[in-house]
Amino acid sequence: MKRVTAIVRPEKMEPLKDALFAANVSGMTISQVHGCGAQHGWTEYVRGNEVLLNMVPKVKFEIVVEDGAVDDLVAVIVGAARTGEVGDGKIFVAPVEDVIRIRTGERGGEAV
């Protein structure tokens, strides 16, 4: 199993969520996060002083899938989240050793 973590623009949350549901992704965790990368933030004025805000709001999707579903899932995420501009985000894929459903004690793929 793999955990696919996608960090995307906030305005892409609903389109990506809809695309994932359409692709029969049964579960996901969505978090509001802040970070910085190539966008480097922006400048605002606070009480007359220029302030560089380098923590950009993003949305993080975390999804655990079987190994064979990763490429299709990545294609869905890229298709729904890409604008072609700096700041579209990143996708990270990492191994998951085990999954346990708390309610039933099921493990592995059955618990996902």
C-alpha positions as CSV (number, residue, x, y, z in Angstrom):
1,M,0.0,0.0,0.0
2,K,1.0,3.6,-0.6
3,R,0.1,6.9,1.0
4,V,-0.4,9.6,-1.7
5,T,-0.1,13.1,-0.3
6,A,-1.1,16.0,-2.5
7,I,-0.5,19.7,-1.6
8,V,-2.7,21.8,-3.9
9,R,-4.1,25.3,-4.3
10,P,-7.0,26.1,-2.0
11,E,-9.3,26.9,-5.0
12,K,-8.6,23.3,-6.3
13,M,-10.0,21.6,-3.2
14,E,-13.6,21.1,-4.4
15,P,-12.7,20.2,-8.0
16,L,-10.1,17.7,-6.8
17,K,-12.5,16.2,-4.2
18,D,-15.2,15.8,-6.9
19,A,-12.7,14.2,-9.3
20,L,-11.5,11.8,-6.6
21,F,-15.1,10.8,-5.7
22,A,-15.8,10.3,-9.5
23,A,-12.7,8.0,-9.6
24,N,-14.2,5.9,-6.8
25,V,-11.7,7.0,-4.1
26,S,-13.5,5.9,-1.0
27,G,-11.6,7.7,1.7
28,M,-9.3,10.7,2.1
29,T,-8.1,13.2,4.7
30,I,-8.2,16.9,3.8
31,S,-6.3,19.5,5.8
32,Q,-5.8,23.2,5.5
33,V,-2.0,23.9,5.6
34,H,0.5,26.7,5.0
35,G,3.9,26.4,3.3
36,C,6.4,28.0,1.0
37,G,8.1,26.9,-2.1
38,A,8.8,28.4,-5.5
39,Q,5.9,30.9,-5.0
40,H,7.9,32.6,-2.2
41,G,4.7,34.3,-0.8
42,W,3.8,38.0,-1.4
43,T,4.2,41.4,0.1
44,E,1.5,43.2,2.2
45,Y,1.5,46.4,4.2
46,V,0.7,46.0,7.9
47,R,0.4,49.3,9.9
48,G,2.3,51.1,7.1
49,N,5.2,48.6,7.1
50,E,6.0,46.3,4.2
51,V,5.8,42.6,5.4
52,L,6.8,39.6,3.3
53,L,4.2,36.8,3.9
54,N,6.0,33.7,2.8
55,M,3.6,31.1,4.1
56,V,1.1,30.4,1.4
57,P,-2.2,28.7,2.2
58,K,-2.6,25.3,0.6
59,V,-4.8,22.2,1.0
60,K,-3.4,18.8,1.8
61,F,-5.1,15.6,0.6
62,E,-3.9,12.2,2.1
63,I,-5.1,9.0,0.5
64,V,-4.0,5.4,1.1
65,V,-4.4,3.1,-1.9
66,E,-3.1,-0.3,-3.1
67,D,0.2,-0.1,-5.0
68,G,-1.4,-0.8,-8.4
69,A,-3.8,2.2,-8.0
70,V,-1.1,4.9,-7.5
71,D,-0.5,5.9,-11.1
72,D,-4.2,6.3,-11.8
73,L,-4.7,8.3,-8.6
74,V,-1.7,10.6,-9.5
75,A,-3.2,11.2,-12.9
76,V,-6.6,12.1,-11.4
77,I,-4.9,14.6,-9.0
78,V,-2.7,16.2,-11.7
79,G,-5.7,16.5,-14.0
80,A,-7.9,18.2,-11.4
81,A,-5.2,20.4,-9.7
82,R,-2.9,21.6,-12.5
83,T,-3.1,25.2,-13.7
84,G,0.3,25.4,-15.3
85,E,1.4,28.2,-13.0
86,V,4.0,28.3,-10.2
87,G,2.3,27.1,-7.0
88,D,0.2,24.2,-8.3
89,G,1.7,22.0,-5.6
90,K,3.4,18.7,-5.1
91,I,2.4,15.0,-4.8
92,F,4.4,12.7,-2.5
93,V,4.1,8.9,-2.6
94,A,5.3,6.9,0.4
95,P,5.0,3.3,1.5
96,V,2.4,2.3,4.2
97,E,3.5,-0.7,6.3
98,D,0.0,-1.6,7.6
99,V,-3.5,-0.2,8.1
100,I,-5.8,-1.2,11.0
101,R,-9.5,-0.4,11.1
102,I,-10.1,0.5,14.7
103,R,-13.8,-0.6,14.7
104,T,-13.3,-4.1,13.4
105,G,-9.6,-4.8,13.8
106,E,-9.3,-5.5,10.0
107,R,-5.8,-5.1,8.6
108,G,-4.2,-4.3,5.3
109,G,-6.2,-3.7,2.1
110,E,-9.5,-4.6,3.8
111,A,-9.1,-1.8,6.3
112,V,-8.6,0.8,3.6
